Amino acid sequence: MNLGAILISSFLVGLSGAMMPGSLLIVNINETIKRGLPGGVLAITGHALVELLTVAGLALGLGAILGRQIVVGAIAVAGGALLAWMALDTAKTSRTAELAISAEPDSATSRHSGPLVAGSLATVSNPYWGLWWTSVGATYVAMAMEKGTAALGAFYIGHIASDYAWYFLVSLALVTGRKLISPRVYRGLLLTGSIFLAILAVYFIWSGAKLLLGM
């Protein structure tokens, strides 16, 4: 993938994940209710900082083993498999999904900490997040590193921009009291995202298999 493809694809993959309800959504809602738009933005910034450290850690760790095709190939196949599962799960969710943006019970992380810490804790306490970064995220980092530091930066910017875009929209809906996305549009976005995830899954698996078979 070239620089533009990395930026766009990482944004779309990140957006597909961000739109699925989870602990970070609850923290974002709570912090927005308590502190307004700045609270929601700070919560996502906590999430962004954790992911920045994760990208740096993966880059440093993968840098020592990128010469081994079997490692990169295996990571790519694993990442593709997880993307395929995400595509199926997102497609199923899109049939009946509702974007219900309302007050949520305070989570423990949100109740006893500031928005930056709450966003960080909501991120690292999610087991799915760790699984994603050790497979899909690691694949992206490995591919980006072949293109250089600019590609790695493009991946991170595209990925985190999707989180800021989506959760800012959620916070804005709460602050203004308006429903900014209809159920039909929300389901359409999820279905479109699932199709993109499926295409990327095939690309990852194909790329990984080529590396493994070319050994």
C-alpha positions in Angstrom: 0.0 0.0 0.0 1.2 3.5 -0.8 1.0 6.5 1.7 -2.5 7.6 0.6 -3.9 4.0 0.8 -2.5 3.5 4.3 -4.0 6.8 5.5 -7.5 6.2 4.0 -7.7 2.5 4.9 -6.6 3.1 8.5 -9.2 5.8 8.8 -12.0 3.5 7.5 -10.9 0.5 9.6 -10.7 2.7 12.7 -14.1 4.2 11.9 -15.7 0.7 11.6 -14.4 -0.2 15.0 -15.2 3.2 16.6 -18.9 3.0 15.6 -19.4 -0.3 17.5 -20.6 0.3 21.1 -18.1 -0.3 23.8 -16.6 1.0 27.1 -14.9 4.0 25.4 -18.4 5.1 24.1 -19.7 5.0 27.7 -16.8 7.0 29.0 -17.1 9.5 26.2 -20.8 9.9 27.0 -20.2 10.3 30.7 -17.4 12.8 30.3 -19.5 14.9 27.8 -22.4 15.0 30.2 -20.2 16.1 33.1 -17.8 18.5 31.2 -19.4 19.2 27.8 -17.5 18.9 24.5 -14.0 19.3 26.1 -14.7 16.3 28.4 -15.5 14.1 25.4 -12.5 15.3 23.5 -10.2 14.8 26.5 -11.5 11.2 26.9 -10.6 10.4 23.3 -7.3 12.1 23.7 -6.5 9.7 26.6 -7.3 6.9 24.1 -5.2 8.5 21.4 -2.1 8.7 23.8 -2.4 5.0 24.6 -2.5 4.1 21.0 0.5 6.4 20.2 2.5 4.5 22.7 1.3 1.2 21.3 2.3 2.2 17.7 5.7 3.3 19.0 6.1 0.0 20.9 5.1 -2.1 18.0 7.4 -0.2 15.6 10.4 -0.7 17.9 9.6 -4.4 18.5 8.8 -5.2 14.9 11.9 -3.4 13.7 14.1 -6.2 15.1 12.1 -9.0 13.3 10.9 -7.4 10.1 13.6 -9.3 8.2 11.9 -12.6 9.0 9.2 -13.2 6.4 7.5 -15.9 8.5 6.8 -13.4 11.3 5.4 -10.7 9.1 3.4 -13.2 7.0 1.9 -14.8 10.1 0.9 -11.5 11.6 -0.7 -10.5 8.3 -2.7 -13.7 8.1 -3.8 -13.3 11.7 -4.8 -9.7 11.1 -6.8 -10.7 8.0 -8.6 -13.4 10.0 -9.6 -10.9 12.7 -10.7 -8.4 10.1 -12.9 -11.1 8.4 -14.5 -11.8 11.8 -15.0 -8.1 12.3 -16.7 -7.8 8.9 -19.1 -10.6 9.7 -19.9 -9.2 13.2 -20.4 -5.7 11.8 -22.7 -6.9 9.0 -24.8 -8.8 11.5 -25.0 -5.7 13.8 -26.0 -3.5 10.9 -29.3 -5.2 10.6 -30.8 -4.0 13.8 -28.3 -1.4 15.2 -29.5 1.7 16.9 -27.3 4.6 17.8 -28.8 5.3 21.3 -26.9 8.3 22.7 -28.2 8.8 26.2 -26.9 9.1 29.7 -25.0 6.1 30.9 -24.3 4.9 34.4 -20.8 6.2 35.5 -18.2 3.6 34.9 -15.6 3.1 37.7 -12.9 4.6 35.5 -15.0 7.7 34.7 -16.3 8.2 38.2 -12.9 8.2 40.0 -10.6 9.9 37.5 -10.3 12.7 35.0 -11.3 12.3 31.3 -7.7 11.7 30.1 -7.2 8.8 32.6 -10.7 7.5 32.0 -10.2 7.3 28.3 -6.9 5.6 28.8 -8.2 3.0 31.3 -11.3 2.3 29.1 -8.9 1.5 26.3 -6.4 -0.8 28.0 -9.2 -2.6 30.0 -10.9 -3.7 26.8 -9.5 -7.2 25.8 -10.7 -6.8 22.2 -8.4 -3.8 21.9 -5.3 -5.8 22.8 -6.3 -8.6 20.3 -6.8 -6.0 17.6 -3.4 -4.4 18.1 -1.5 -7.6 18.2 -3.0 -8.7 14.9 -4.5 -6.0 12.6 -2.6 -3.1 14.2 0.7 -5.1 14.1 0.1 -5.8 10.4 -0.4 -2.2 9.6 2.7 -1.2 11.5 4.8 -3.8 9.7 3.5 -2.7 6.3 4.0 1.0 7.1 7.5 0.5 8.3 8.5 -0.9 4.9 7.6 2.6 3.5 9.3 4.6 6.2 8.4 6.9 9.1 6.0 9.0 7.0 3.8 5.9 6.3 3.8 5.0 10.0 2.7 8.5 10.8 0.0 8.3 8.1 -1.3 5.1 9.7 -1.5 6.6 13.1 -3.1 9.9 12.0 -5.7 8.1 9.8 -6.5 5.6 12.6 -6.9 8.2 15.4 -8.7 10.7 13.2 -11.5 8.2 12.9 -11.9 8.1 16.7 -11.9 11.8 17.0 -14.4 12.2 14.1 -16.9 9.7 15.5 -16.8 10.4 19.2 -16.9 14.2 18.5 -20.1 13.6 16.6 -21.5 11.6 19.6 -20.5 14.4 22.0 -22.0 17.0 19.7 -25.3 15.2 19.6 -25.3 15.1 23.4 -24.5 18.7 23.8 -27.0 19.9 21.2 -29.7 17.4 22.1 -30.2 16.5 18.5 -30.1 13.1 16.8 -27.5 13.7 14.1 -27.6 10.3 12.5 -30.8 8.4 11.7 -31.0 4.6 12.4 -31.1 3.9 8.6 -27.9 6.0 8.0 -26.2 4.4 11.0 -27.0 0.9 9.7 -25.8 1.8 6.2 -22.5 3.1 7.5 -22.0 -0.2 9.5 -22.8 -2.3 6.4 -20.5 -0.3 4.2 -17.8 -0.6 6.8 -18.3 -4.4 7.0 -17.8 -4.6 3.2 -14.5 -2.6 3.4 -13.3 -4.8 6.3 -14.0 -7.9 4.2 -12.0 -6.5 1.3 -9.1 -5.6 3.5 -9.2 -9.0 5.2 -8.7 -10.6 1.8 -5.8 -8.3 1.1 -4.1 -9.0 4.4 -4.5 -12.8 4.1 -3.3 -12.7 0.5 -0.2 -10.6 1.4 0.6 -12.8 4.4 0.2 -16.0 2.4 2.5 -14.7 -0.3 5.2 -14.0 2.3 4.8 -17.4 3.9 4.7 -19.3 0.6 7.6 -17.3 -0.8 10.0 -18.4 2.0 
